[in-house]
Amino acid sequence: MKKSFAVANIRCEGCANTIKKALAPEFGAVEVDLSQEPRIVTVDIKNDAQEEKFKKTLKSLGYPMITDQIGLIEDKALKAKSFISCAVGKFTLDKGE
């Protein structure tokens, strides 16, 4: 079933590219809506375990769910991770990967 999630720290196409590449092997087609704030990521989720893996993968890249309860230090760390993920995504966009 297709599910949509509001995700923090997504700023641009570089971020979207990183997310799509990281999630595609497990979830297939990944949609990232950059036209609204907060950004929306839509994937096909089959069960609760897969949904948890989706959330964990995004958070490991620096993109937590908007609803996640995170402290100030963790928030700063996730923003730093997302900055790096964004840069990697921009680099791979430029390379056509």
Rosetta blueprint (number, residue, H / E / L):
1 M L
2 K E
3 K E
4 S E
5 F E
6 A E
7 V E
8 A L
9 N L
10 I L
11 R L
12 C L
13 E H
14 G H
15 C H
16 A H
17 N H
18 T H
19 I H
20 K H
21 K H
22 A H
23 L H
24 A H
25 P H
26 E H
27 F H
28 G L
29 A L
30 V L
31 E E
32 V E
33 D E
34 L L
35 S L
36 Q L
37 E L
38 P L
39 R E
40 I E
41 V E
42 T E
43 V E
44 D E
45 I L
46 K L
47 N L
48 D H
49 A H
50 Q H
51 E H
52 E H
53 K H
54 F H
55 K H
56 K H
57 T H
58 L H
59 K H
60 S H
61 L H
62 G L
63 Y L
64 P L
65 M E
66 I L
67 T L
68 D L
69 Q L
70 I L
71 G L
72 L H
73 I H
74 E H
75 D H
76 K H
77 A H
78 L H
79 K H
80 A H
81 K H
82 S H
83 F H
84 I H
85 S H
86 C H
87 A H
88 V H
89 G H
90 K H
91 F H
92 T H
93 L H
94 D H
95 K L
96 G L
97 E L
